[in-house]
Amino acid sequence: MAIPAWGTMWGLSAAVFAAFKALAWWPERARGTPARTAGFLAAWPGMDARAFLDETRRPAIPAAREWLFALAKTAFGAALIWLVTPVGAPPLLKGWIGMVGMIFILHFGAFHLASLAWRARGVEAMPLMRAPILATSLADFWGRRWNLGFRDPAHRFIFAPLAPRVGPAWAAMAVFLASGLIHDLVISVPAGGGYGLPTAYFAIQGLGSLAERRFRIAGRLFTILVAAGPVYWLFHPPFVRNVIVPFLEVIA
């Protein structure tokens, strides 16, 4: 039986996630109890093993409004997929609406709820998405606000070793290119097309970050233009048509 393209995407994503988990956990394997280790490996999408496994750290108990905010984001994503996505719409439109819904359910919703659940138990598991819409620079967006689950191992295993040799700017460029190759693996390979476009997208992010440092460009408008402007290359049409749309048809 042939594996559908969306099954290949999820399988590759799981494999990459497991590899990053192992890399993040191994240097910190002596920390924490077996139960805390199992929680980090199996029930937390973040990669900061040092903070998660350190039982001396005690984060503040989340407020009720933060729980409501996380639930609202999850509900918004579900509404986009099961209520807003128009029946009979062009595939690209349907795919993009559903894809945004999936991002809200997972990255903004489920990941935030997991953070709340762990912090309520006294575990330092900070949110992975930290209001990216408020970013005032590309460095702020990619380094402190968007999907810190990737940022942590990338900083530890790519940026930190390279920065003393080639400088922080080019070390950051290497991180962006590595991210592009990973996204090409989980996006373009299952789609069977669009090869190189996700890598090109992240190359643009790296060049934008270099320009930001070199010419002291900053501001929300520049960040939005660079991060969102070429996003059509990241989630290119073959991926939307061949992976996302069939997956939406299955879950709908």
LINBEL-V575606 format. One record per pair of residues at least 12 apart in sequence whose C-alpha atoms are under 10 Angstrom apart, sorted by the first residue. I is the first residue (numbers start at 1). GAP is how many residues later the second one is. If there is no record, write none. Layout:
BEGIN
i->I gap->GAP
i->I gap->GAP
END
This chain:
BEGIN
i->3 gap->187
i->4 gap->186
i->4 gap->238
i->4 gap->239
i->4 gap->242
i->4 gap->243
i->5 gap->182
i->5 gap->184
i->5 gap->185
i->5 gap->186
i->5 gap->187
i->5 gap->234
i->5 gap->237
i->5 gap->238
i->5 gap->239
i->5 gap->241
i->5 gap->242
i->6 gap->180
i->6 gap->181
i->6 gap->184
i->6 gap->185
i->6 gap->233
i->6 gap->236
i->6 gap->237
i->6 gap->238
i->6 gap->239
i->6 gap->240
i->6 gap->241
i->6 gap->242
i->6 gap->244
i->7 gap->183
i->7 gap->236
i->7 gap->240
i->8 gap->178
i->8 gap->179
i->8 gap->181
i->8 gap->182
i->8 gap->183
i->8 gap->235
i->9 gap->176
i->9 gap->177
i->9 gap->178
i->9 gap->179
i->9 gap->180
i->9 gap->181
i->9 gap->182
i->9 gap->230
i->9 gap->234
i->9 gap->235
i->10 gap->176
i->10 gap->177
i->10 gap->180
i->11 gap->175
i->11 gap->179
i->12 gap->170
i->12 gap->173
i->12 gap->174
i->12 gap->175
i->12 gap->177
i->12 gap->178
i->13 gap->169
i->13 gap->170
i->13 gap->172
i->13 gap->173
i->13 gap->174
i->14 gap->172
i->15 gap->171
i->16 gap->166
i->16 gap->169
i->16 gap->170
i->17 gap->28
i->17 gap->29
i->17 gap->30
i->17 gap->132
i->17 gap->133
i->18 gap->23
i->18 gap->24
i->20 gap->26
i->20 gap->27
i->20 gap->129
i->20 gap->130
i->20 gap->132
i->20 gap->133
i->20 gap->134
i->21 gap->19
i->21 gap->20
i->21 gap->21
i->21 gap->23
i->21 gap->24
i->21 gap->25
i->21 gap->26
i->21 gap->27
i->21 gap->28
i->21 gap->128
i->21 gap->132
i->22 gap->19
i->22 gap->25
i->22 gap->27
i->23 gap->24
i->23 gap->26
i->23 gap->130
i->23 gap->133
i->23 gap->134
i->24 gap->17
i->24 gap->22
i->24 gap->23
i->24 gap->24
i->24 gap->25
i->24 gap->26
i->24 gap->128
i->24 gap->129
i->24 gap->130
i->24 gap->132
i->24 gap->133
i->25 gap->12
i->25 gap->15
i->25 gap->16
i->25 gap->22
i->25 gap->23
i->25 gap->24
i->25 gap->25
i->25 gap->28
i->26 gap->23
i->27 gap->22
i->27 gap->23
i->28 gap->20
i->28 gap->21
i->28 gap->22
i->28 gap->23
i->28 gap->24
i->28 gap->25
i->28 gap->26
i->29 gap->20
i->29 gap->21
i->29 gap->24
i->30 gap->23
i->31 gap->18
i->31 gap->19
i->31 gap->20
i->31 gap->21
i->31 gap->22
i->31 gap->23
i->31 gap->24
i->32 gap->17
i->32 gap->18
i->32 gap->19
i->32 gap->20
i->32 gap->21
i->32 gap->22
i->32 gap->23
i->32 gap->24
i->33 gap->20
i->33 gap->21
i->33 gap->22
i->34 gap->19
i->35 gap->18
i->36 gap->16
i->36 gap->17
i->36 gap->18
i->36 gap->19
i->36 gap->87
i->37 gap->12
i->37 gap->15
i->37 gap->16
i->39 gap->13
i->39 gap->14
i->39 gap->79
i->40 gap->12
i->40 gap->13
i->40 gap->85
i->43 gap->71
i->43 gap->75
i->44 gap->67
i->44 gap->70
i->44 gap->71
i->44 gap->73
i->44 gap->74
i->44 gap->81
i->44 gap->105
i->45 gap->62
i->45 gap->65
i->45 gap->66
i->45 gap->67
i->45 gap->69
i->45 gap->70
i->45 gap->80
i->45 gap->82
i->45 gap->83
i->45 gap->102
i->45 gap->103
i->45 gap->104
i->45 gap->105
i->46 gap->65
i->46 gap->68
i->46 gap->69
i->46 gap->79
i->46 gap->80
i->46 gap->81
i->46 gap->82
i->46 gap->101
i->46 gap->102
i->46 gap->103
i->46 gap->104
i->46 gap->105
i->46 gap->106
i->46 gap->107
i->47 gap->78
i->47 gap->81
i->47 gap->101
i->47 gap->102
i->47 gap->103
i->47 gap->104
i->47 gap->105
i->47 gap->106
i->47 gap->107
i->48 gap->76
i->48 gap->77
i->48 gap->78
i->48 gap->100
i->48 gap->101
i->48 gap->102
i->48 gap->103
i->48 gap->104
i->48 gap->105
i->49 gap->75
i->49 gap->76
i->49 gap->103
i->49 gap->104
i->50 gap->74
i->51 gap->72
i->51 gap->73
i->51 gap->74
i->51 gap->75
i->52 gap->66
i->52 gap->67
i->52 gap->70
i->52 gap->71
i->52 gap->72
i->52 gap->73
i->52 gap->74
i->53 gap->70
i->53 gap->71
i->53 gap->72
i->54 gap->69
i->54 gap->70
i->55 gap->67
i->55 gap->68
i->55 gap->69
i->56 gap->66
i->56 gap->67
i->56 gap->68
i->57 gap->65
i->57 gap->66
i->57 gap->67
i->58 gap->61
i->58 gap->62
i->58 gap->63
i->58 gap->64
i->58 gap->65
i->58 gap->66
i->59 gap->59
i->59 gap->60
i->59 gap->61
i->59 gap->62
i->59 gap->63
i->59 gap->64
i->59 gap->65
i->59 gap->66
i->59 gap->67
i->60 gap->59
i->60 gap->60
i->60 gap->61
i->60 gap->62
i->60 gap->63
i->60 gap->64
i->61 gap->55
i->61 gap->56
i->61 gap->57
i->61 gap->58
i->61 gap->59
i->61 gap->60
i->61 gap->61
i->61 gap->62
i->62 gap->53
i->62 gap->54
i->62 gap->55
i->62 gap->56
i->62 gap->57
i->62 gap->58
i->63 gap->53
i->63 gap->57
i->64 gap->52
i->66 gap->46
i->66 gap->47
i->66 gap->50
i->67 gap->42
i->67 gap->45
i->67 gap->46
i->67 gap->49
i->67 gap->50
i->68 gap->45
i->69 gap->39
i->69 gap->40
i->69 gap->43
i->69 gap->44
i->70 gap->34
i->70 gap->35
i->70 gap->38
i->70 gap->39
i->70 gap->40
i->70 gap->41
i->70 gap->42
i->70 gap->43
i->70 gap->44
i->70 gap->45
i->70 gap->46
i->71 gap->34
i->71 gap->37
i->71 gap->38
i->71 gap->39
i->71 gap->41
i->71 gap->42
i->72 gap->32
i->72 gap->33
i->72 gap->36
i->72 gap->37
i->73 gap->28
i->73 gap->30
i->73 gap->31
i->73 gap->32
i->73 gap->33
i->73 gap->34
i->73 gap->35
i->73 gap->36
i->73 gap->37
i->73 gap->39
i->74 gap->27
i->74 gap->28
i->74 gap->29
i->74 gap->30
i->74 gap->31
i->74 gap->32
i->74 gap->33
i->74 gap->34
i->74 gap->35
i->74 gap->36
i->74 gap->37
i->74 gap->38
i->74 gap->39
i->75 gap->26
i->75 gap->29
i->75 gap->30
i->75 gap->34
i->76 gap->24
i->76 gap->25
i->76 gap->26
i->76 gap->28
i->76 gap->29
i->76 gap->33
i->77 gap->20
i->77 gap->21
i->77 gap->22
i->77 gap->23
i->77 gap->24
i->77 gap->25
i->77 gap->26
i->77 gap->27
i->77 gap->28
i->77 gap->29
i->77 gap->31
i->77 gap->32
i->78 gap->20
i->78 gap->22
i->78 gap->23
i->78 gap->24
i->78 gap->26
i->78 gap->27
i->78 gap->31
i->79 gap->19
i->79 gap->22
i->79 gap->26
i->80 gap->14
i->80 gap->17
i->80 gap->18
i->80 gap->19
i->80 gap->20
i->80 gap->21
i->80 gap->22
i->80 gap->24
i->80 gap->25
i->81 gap->13
i->81 gap->14
i->81 gap->16
i->81 gap->17
i->81 gap->18
i->81 gap->19
i->81 gap->20
i->81 gap->21
i->81 gap->24
i->81 gap->167
i->81 gap->170
i->81 gap->171
i->82 gap->16
i->82 gap->19
i->82 gap->166
i->82 gap->169
i->82 gap->170
i->83 gap->169
i->84 gap->13
i->84 gap->14
i->84 gap->17
i->85 gap->12
i->85 gap->13
i->85 gap->16
i->85 gap->163
i->85 gap->167
i->86 gap->12
i->90 gap->151
i->91 gap->146
i->91 gap->149
i->91 gap->150
i->91 gap->151
i->91 gap->153
i->91 gap->154
i->91 gap->155
i->92 gap->144
i->92 gap->145
i->92 gap->146
i->92 gap->147
i->92 gap->148
i->92 gap->149
i->92 gap->152
i->92 gap->153
i->93 gap->147
i->93 gap->148
i->93 gap->152
i->94 gap->146
i->94 gap->147
i->94 gap->150
i->94 gap->151
i->94 gap->154
i->95 gap->140
i->95 gap->142
i->95 gap->144
i->95 gap->145
i->95 gap->146
i->95 gap->147
i->95 gap->148
i->95 gap->149
i->95 gap->150
i->95 gap->151
i->95 gap->152
i->95 gap->153
i->95 gap->154
i->96 gap->136
i->96 gap->139
i->96 gap->141
i->96 gap->144
i->96 gap->145
i->96 gap->148
i->96 gap->149
i->98 gap->142
i->98 gap->146
i->98 gap->147
i->98 gap->149
i->98 gap->150
i->99 gap->136
i->99 gap->141
i->99 gap->145
i->99 gap->146
i->99 gap->148
i->99 gap->149
i->102 gap->142
i->102 gap->146
i->107 gap->20
i->107 gap->21
i->107 gap->22
i->107 gap->39
i->107 gap->40
i->108 gap->19
i->108 gap->20
i->108 gap->21
i->108 gap->22
i->108 gap->23
i->108 gap->39
i->109 gap->20
i->111 gap->15
i->111 gap->16
i->111 gap->17
i->111 gap->18
i->111 gap->36
i->112 gap->13
i->112 gap->14
i->112 gap->15
i->112 gap->16
i->112 gap->17
i->112 gap->18
i->113 gap->14
i->114 gap->12
i->114 gap->13
i->115 gap->12
i->115 gap->13
i->126 gap->22
i->127 gap->18
i->127 gap->19
i->127 gap->20
i->127 gap->21
i->127 gap->22
i->128 gap->16
i->128 gap->17
i->128 gap->18
i->128 gap->19
i->128 gap->20
i->128 gap->21
i->128 gap->22
i->128 gap->23
i->129 gap->12
i->129 gap->15
i->129 gap->16
i->129 gap->17
i->129 gap->18
i->129 gap->19
i->129 gap->20
i->130 gap->14
i->130 gap->15
i->130 gap->16
i->130 gap->17
i->130 gap->18
i->131 gap->13
i->131 gap->14
i->131 gap->15
i->132 gap->12
i->132 gap->13
i->132 gap->14
i->132 gap->15
i->133 gap->12
i->133 gap->13
i->133 gap->87
i->133 gap->90
i->133 gap->91
i->134 gap->86
i->134 gap->89
i->135 gap->84
i->135 gap->85
i->135 gap->86
i->135 gap->88
i->135 gap->89
i->136 gap->82
i->136 gap->83
i->136 gap->84
i->136 gap->85
i->136 gap->86
i->136 gap->87
i->136 gap->88
i->137 gap->71
i->137 gap->72
i->137 gap->75
i->137 gap->80
i->137 gap->81
i->137 gap->82
i->137 gap->83
i->137 gap->84
i->137 gap->85
i->137 gap->86
i->137 gap->87
i->137 gap->89
i->137 gap->90
i->138 gap->67
i->138 gap->68
i->138 gap->70
i->138 gap->71
i->138 gap->72
i->138 gap->74
i->138 gap->75
i->138 gap->79
i->138 gap->80
i->138 gap->81
i->138 gap->82
i->138 gap->84
i->138 gap->85
i->138 gap->86
i->138 gap->88
i->138 gap->89
i->139 gap->33
i->139 gap->66
i->139 gap->67
i->139 gap->69
i->139 gap->70
i->139 gap->71
i->139 gap->73
i->139 gap->74
i->139 gap->79
i->139 gap->84
i->140 gap->78
i->140 gap->83
i->141 gap->79
i->141 gap->82
i->141 gap->83
i->141 gap->86
i->142 gap->34
i->142 gap->63
i->142 gap->67
i->142 gap->85
i->143 gap->12
i->143 gap->29
i->150 gap->29
i->151 gap->24
i->151 gap->28
i->154 gap->18
i->154 gap->20
i->154 gap->21
i->154 gap->22
i->154 gap->24
i->154 gap->25
i->155 gap->16
i->155 gap->17
i->155 gap->20
i->157 gap->18
i->158 gap->13
i->158 gap->14
i->158 gap->16
i->158 gap->17
i->158 gap->20
i->159 gap->12
i->159 gap->13
i->159 gap->14
i->159 gap->15
i->159 gap->16
i->159 gap->17
i->160 gap->12
i->162 gap->12
i->162 gap->13
i->168 gap->42
i->169 gap->37
i->169 gap->38
i->169 gap->40
i->169 gap->41
i->169 gap->42
i->169 gap->44
i->169 gap->45
i->170 gap->36
i->170 gap->37
i->170 gap->39
i->170 gap->40
i->171 gap->35
i->172 gap->33
i->172 gap->34
i->172 gap->35
i->172 gap->37
i->172 gap->38
i->173 gap->29
i->173 gap->30
i->173 gap->31
i->173 gap->32
i->173 gap->33
i->173 gap->34
i->173 gap->35
i->173 gap->36
i->173 gap->37
i->174 gap->29
i->174 gap->32
i->175 gap->27
i->175 gap->28
i->175 gap->31
i->176 gap->23
i->176 gap->24
i->176 gap->25
i->176 gap->26
i->176 gap->27
i->176 gap->28
i->176 gap->29
i->176 gap->30
i->176 gap->31
i->176 gap->33
i->177 gap->21
i->177 gap->22
i->177 gap->23
i->177 gap->24
i->177 gap->25
i->177 gap->26
i->177 gap->27
i->177 gap->28
i->177 gap->29
i->178 gap->21
i->178 gap->24
i->178 gap->25
i->179 gap->19
i->179 gap->20
i->179 gap->22
i->179 gap->23
i->179 gap->24
i->180 gap->16
i->180 gap->17
i->180 gap->18
i->180 gap->19
i->180 gap->20
i->180 gap->21
i->180 gap->22
i->180 gap->23
i->180 gap->25
i->180 gap->54
i->181 gap->14
i->181 gap->15
i->181 gap->16
i->181 gap->17
i->181 gap->18
i->181 gap->19
i->181 gap->21
i->182 gap->16
i->182 gap->17
i->183 gap->13
i->183 gap->14
i->183 gap->15
i->183 gap->16
i->183 gap->18
i->183 gap->19
i->183 gap->51
i->183 gap->52
i->184 gap->12
i->184 gap->13
i->184 gap->14
i->184 gap->15
i->184 gap->16
i->184 gap->50
i->184 gap->51
i->185 gap->13
i->185 gap->14
i->186 gap->12
i->186 gap->53
i->187 gap->47
i->187 gap->48
i->187 gap->49
i->187 gap->51
i->187 gap->52
i->187 gap->53
i->187 gap->56
i->188 gap->46
i->188 gap->47
i->188 gap->48
i->188 gap->50
i->188 gap->51
i->188 gap->55
i->189 gap->50
i->190 gap->48
i->190 gap->49
i->190 gap->52
i->190 gap->53
i->191 gap->45
i->191 gap->46
i->191 gap->47
i->191 gap->48
i->191 gap->49
i->191 gap->50
i->191 gap->51
i->191 gap->52
i->191 gap->53
i->192 gap->46
i->192 gap->47
i->192 gap->50
i->192 gap->51
i->193 gap->43
i->193 gap->44
i->193 gap->45
i->193 gap->46
i->193 gap->49
i->194 gap->39
i->194 gap->40
i->194 gap->41
i->194 gap->42
i->194 gap->43
i->194 gap->44
i->194 gap->45
i->195 gap->38
i->195 gap->41
i->195 gap->43
i->196 gap->37
i->196 gap->38
i->197 gap->33
i->197 gap->34
i->197 gap->35
i->197 gap->36
i->197 gap->37
i->197 gap->38
i->197 gap->39
i->198 gap->32
i->198 gap->33
i->198 gap->34
i->198 gap->35
i->198 gap->36
i->198 gap->37
i->198 gap->38
i->199 gap->34
i->199 gap->35
i->200 gap->30
i->200 gap->33
i->200 gap->34
i->201 gap->25
i->201 gap->26
i->201 gap->27
i->201 gap->28
i->201 gap->29
i->201 gap->30
i->201 gap->31
i->201 gap->32
i->201 gap->33
i->201 gap->34
i->202 gap->25
i->202 gap->28
i->202 gap->29
i->202 gap->31
i->202 gap->32
i->204 gap->22
i->204 gap->23
i->204 gap->26
i->205 gap->18
i->205 gap->21
i->205 gap->22
i->205 gap->25
i->206 gap->20
i->207 gap->19
i->208 gap->14
i->208 gap->15
i->208 gap->17
i->208 gap->18
i->208 gap->19
i->209 gap->14
i->209 gap->17
END
